[in-house]
Amino acid sequence: MPLTKRSSWQVQWAVWKALFHRFLDTKIGDHFLGPLWVITEPLVHIATLTIIFKFIRERGDYQGIPFVAFFAAGILPYFIFQHTVNKALRAMRQNQQLFSYRQVKPLDVIVVMTYVELFVYVLIALILMWVGAWFFNIDGIPHLPLEVVLIFILLCLFSIGSGLFCAVLGARWEDASTLIIQMPLRLLYFMSGILIPMQSLPQHLHKYMLWNPLLHAIEQIRAHTFDGYIAAGTSISYLALCTVANLFIGLTYFSMNRSRLLLLR
């Protein structure tokens, strides 16, 4: 039979599909219990913090939303961003052998790696929505589902932009970059409204916190998931603006160093 020449889009799709299976297998294979641990790890994190805050706070909700649902809507988007950045720091060196195939580009690695994180945590979010509907009498479907999907897409693109920038840092300064990036990531955990909504913090802190696009993403996810939740001061448009700027900076810096990334040893 004559060989059929594949189009460039077919080749690109085949590359992304192969990378998706590779990264998903790696993510699952990193844990002793495989897929079960990948799903239960964030659930354990959520359950632990929920129990702690149950003892600290007299009320177990924010704006009528049970803390477990409030916390889950904040920590899962943060995990997508955090894991993308952390893995991007090591992505170029760990996947250097893939670049011997001319079809595989460094950009493909970052894009597919981010999609794997999105896939895993959206799956976990669906499980949590089912659990919330069953145990906490919460609506299992977001109040405005299309807007929630849009925010997750913007978050994914924002994570890709950050991942591209961090991939170059990790390739050029492997040890130093890890130390430099980990500090801001830890600060973002507490400055993105994951545990406490911005409205519960002193007013004079708001003008500083609102520079953080992750805060806008998390608060808008809550506002469009839970009917009646007030996310004052945050907006999808600001997240979109930061996403475009972040992608531009990440792609520019990545393109400037592309040849150097291919020559890593």
C-alpha positions as CSV (number, residue, x, y, z in Angstrom):
1,M,0.0,0.0,0.0
2,P,1.3,3.5,-0.8
3,L,2.2,5.6,2.2
4,T,-0.1,8.5,2.9
5,K,1.7,11.8,3.7
6,R,0.3,13.3,6.8
7,S,-0.4,17.0,7.1
8,S,1.5,19.2,9.5
9,W,-1.6,19.3,11.8
10,Q,-1.8,15.5,11.8
11,V,1.9,15.3,12.8
12,Q,1.4,17.9,15.5
13,W,-1.6,16.1,16.9
14,A,0.3,12.8,17.0
15,V,3.1,14.5,18.9
16,W,0.8,16.1,21.4
17,K,-1.1,12.8,21.9
18,A,2.2,10.8,22.4
19,L,3.5,13.4,24.9
20,F,0.1,13.4,26.8
21,H,0.3,9.7,27.3
22,R,4.0,9.9,28.3
23,F,3.5,12.7,30.9
24,L,0.3,11.2,32.3
25,D,2.0,7.8,32.7
26,T,4.9,9.6,34.4
27,K,2.6,11.5,36.8
28,I,0.8,8.3,37.7
29,G,4.0,6.2,37.9
30,D,5.6,8.6,40.3
31,H,3.3,7.3,43.1
32,F,3.1,3.9,44.7
33,L,-0.7,3.7,44.5
34,G,-0.8,5.1,40.9
35,P,-4.0,6.8,39.8
36,L,-5.6,6.4,43.2
37,W,-2.9,8.5,44.9
38,V,-2.9,11.2,42.2
39,I,-6.6,11.8,42.9
40,T,-6.5,11.3,46.7
41,E,-3.4,13.5,47.4
42,P,-5.2,16.8,46.8
43,L,-8.3,15.4,48.5
44,V,-6.2,14.6,51.6
45,H,-4.8,18.2,51.5
46,I,-8.3,19.6,51.3
47,A,-9.6,17.4,54.1
48,T,-6.7,18.2,56.4
49,L,-7.1,21.9,56.1
50,T,-10.9,21.7,56.4
51,I,-10.5,19.8,59.7
52,I,-8.0,22.4,61.0
53,F,-10.1,25.4,60.1
54,K,-13.2,23.7,61.6
55,F,-11.5,23.9,65.0
56,I,-10.1,27.4,64.4
57,R,-13.3,29.1,63.1
58,E,-16.6,29.1,64.9
59,R,-18.5,29.3,61.5
60,G,-17.7,26.6,59.0
61,D,-18.6,28.6,55.9
62,Y,-17.8,31.7,53.8
63,Q,-20.8,33.6,52.5
64,G,-22.9,30.5,53.1
65,I,-20.5,28.2,51.2
66,P,-19.1,25.3,53.2
67,F,-15.3,25.7,53.8
68,V,-14.5,22.4,52.0
69,A,-16.1,23.7,48.8
70,F,-14.7,27.2,49.2
71,F,-11.2,25.8,49.8
72,A,-11.4,23.3,46.9
73,A,-12.4,26.0,44.5
74,G,-9.2,27.9,45.4
75,I,-6.6,25.1,45.9
76,L,-7.3,23.2,42.6
77,P,-6.6,26.2,40.3
78,Y,-3.5,27.0,42.4
79,F,-2.3,23.4,42.0
80,I,-2.6,23.7,38.2
81,F,-0.4,26.8,38.2
82,Q,2.1,25.5,40.9
83,H,2.7,22.1,39.3
84,T,3.1,23.5,35.8
85,V,5.8,26.0,37.1
86,N,7.6,23.4,39.2
87,K,7.6,20.8,36.4
88,A,8.7,23.4,33.8
89,L,11.8,24.2,35.8
90,R,13.0,20.6,35.1
91,A,11.2,20.0,31.8
92,M,14.0,20.8,29.4
93,R,16.7,18.7,31.0
94,Q,14.4,15.8,31.8
95,N,13.0,15.6,28.3
96,Q,16.1,16.4,26.3
97,Q,16.2,13.1,24.6
98,L,12.8,13.8,23.0
99,F,14.3,16.7,21.1
100,S,16.3,14.3,18.9
101,Y,13.0,13.8,17.1
102,R,12.6,16.8,14.8
103,Q,8.8,16.7,15.2
104,V,9.0,17.4,18.9
105,K,9.6,21.0,19.9
106,P,10.4,22.4,23.4
107,L,7.2,24.3,23.3
108,D,5.2,21.1,22.8
109,V,6.6,19.8,26.1
110,I,5.4,22.8,28.1
111,V,1.9,23.0,26.4
112,V,1.2,19.3,26.9
113,M,2.6,19.2,30.4
114,T,0.2,22.0,31.4
115,Y,-2.7,20.2,29.7
116,V,-2.0,17.1,31.8
117,E,-2.2,19.1,35.0
118,L,-5.4,20.7,33.8
119,F,-6.9,17.3,32.9
120,V,-6.0,15.8,36.3
121,Y,-7.4,18.6,38.4
122,V,-10.5,19.1,36.4
123,L,-11.2,15.4,37.0
124,I,-10.7,15.9,40.7
125,A,-13.0,19.0,40.6
126,L,-15.7,16.9,39.0
127,I,-15.3,14.3,41.8
128,L,-15.5,17.0,44.4
129,M,-18.6,18.5,42.8
130,W,-20.3,15.1,43.0
131,V,-19.2,14.7,46.7
132,G,-20.4,18.2,47.5
133,A,-23.8,17.6,45.9
134,W,-24.1,14.4,47.9
135,F,-22.8,15.3,51.3
136,F,-23.1,19.1,51.6
137,N,-26.3,19.7,49.5
138,I,-24.3,21.9,47.1
139,D,-25.4,22.3,43.5
140,G,-23.3,19.8,41.5
141,I,-23.2,22.1,38.5
142,P,-21.5,25.6,38.6
143,H,-23.9,28.5,38.6
144,L,-22.4,29.8,35.3
145,P,-20.5,26.8,33.8
146,L,-19.3,28.5,30.5
147,E,-17.6,31.3,32.4
148,V,-15.9,28.8,34.7
149,V,-14.6,26.9,31.6
150,L,-13.3,30.3,30.2
151,I,-11.5,31.1,33.5
152,F,-9.8,27.6,33.5
153,I,-8.7,28.1,29.9
154,L,-7.2,31.5,30.8
155,L,-5.6,30.0,33.9
156,C,-4.1,27.3,31.7
157,L,-2.7,29.8,29.2
158,F,-1.4,31.9,32.0
159,S,0.4,28.8,33.4
160,I,1.9,28.1,30.0
161,G,3.3,31.6,29.9
162,S,4.8,31.2,33.3
163,G,6.0,27.7,32.5
164,L,7.8,28.9,29.3
165,F,9.7,31.5,31.3
166,C,10.6,29.1,34.1
167,A,11.6,26.4,31.7
168,V,14.4,28.7,30.4
169,L,15.4,29.6,34.0
170,G,15.5,26.0,35.0
171,A,17.6,25.1,31.9
172,R,20.2,27.9,32.4
173,W,20.4,28.0,36.2
174,E,19.1,24.7,37.4
175,D,19.7,24.9,41.2
176,A,19.4,28.6,41.6
177,S,16.1,28.9,39.7
178,T,14.4,26.4,42.0
179,L,15.2,28.4,45.1
180,I,14.2,31.7,43.4
181,I,10.8,30.4,42.2
182,Q,9.8,28.4,45.3
183,M,9.6,31.6,47.5
184,P,7.1,33.4,45.3
185,L,5.0,30.2,44.9
186,R,4.7,29.9,48.7
187,L,3.8,33.5,49.0
188,L,1.1,33.1,46.3
189,Y,-0.5,30.3,48.3
190,F,-1.3,32.8,51.0
191,M,-1.8,35.9,48.8
192,S,-4.3,34.3,46.4
193,G,-7.4,34.0,48.6
194,I,-7.1,30.2,48.8
195,L,-7.8,29.9,52.6
196,I,-9.4,33.3,53.3
197,P,-11.4,35.5,50.9
198,M,-10.0,38.9,50.2
199,Q,-13.1,40.6,51.8
200,S,-12.1,39.1,55.2
201,L,-8.7,40.8,55.1
202,P,-7.9,44.4,56.1
203,Q,-9.0,46.9,53.5
204,H,-5.5,48.5,53.1
205,L,-4.1,45.1,51.8
206,H,-6.6,44.9,48.9
207,K,-4.8,47.3,46.6
208,Y,-1.7,45.1,46.8
209,M,-3.5,41.8,46.5
210,L,-5.5,42.8,43.4
211,W,-2.3,42.9,41.4
212,N,-2.2,39.1,41.7
213,P,-3.9,37.5,38.6
214,L,-4.3,34.2,40.5
215,L,-6.5,35.9,43.0
216,H,-8.7,37.1,40.2
217,A,-8.8,33.6,38.7
218,I,-9.7,31.9,42.0
219,E,-12.3,34.5,43.2
220,Q,-14.0,34.6,39.8
221,I,-14.1,30.7,39.7
222,R,-15.9,30.9,43.1
223,A,-18.2,33.7,42.0
224,H,-19.3,31.8,38.9
225,T,-19.5,28.4,40.6
226,F,-21.5,29.4,43.8
227,D,-24.6,31.5,43.3
228,G,-24.5,34.6,45.4
229,Y,-20.7,34.6,46.1
230,I,-19.3,38.2,46.0
231,A,-15.9,38.6,44.4
232,A,-15.6,42.4,44.7
233,G,-12.7,44.0,43.0
234,T,-11.8,41.0,40.8
235,S,-12.6,40.5,37.1
236,I,-12.1,38.1,34.2
237,S,-10.9,40.9,32.0
238,Y,-7.9,41.6,34.3
239,L,-7.1,37.9,34.2
240,A,-7.3,37.9,30.4
241,L,-5.0,41.0,30.2
242,C,-2.4,39.4,32.4
243,T,-2.7,36.1,30.5
244,V,-1.9,37.8,27.2
245,A,1.0,39.8,28.7
246,N,2.4,36.7,30.4
247,L,2.1,34.6,27.2
248,F,3.9,37.3,25.2
249,I,6.7,37.6,27.8
250,G,7.0,33.8,28.1
251,L,7.0,33.1,24.4
252,T,9.5,35.9,23.7
253,Y,12.0,34.8,26.3
254,F,11.5,31.1,25.3
255,S,12.1,31.9,21.6
256,M,15.2,33.9,22.4
257,N,16.7,30.9,24.1
258,R,15.2,28.1,21.9
259,S,18.5,27.1,20.3
260,R,20.3,27.0,23.6
261,L,17.6,24.7,25.0
262,L,18.1,22.3,22.2
263,L,21.8,22.1,22.9
264,L,21.5,21.3,26.6
265,R,23.6,18.4,28.0
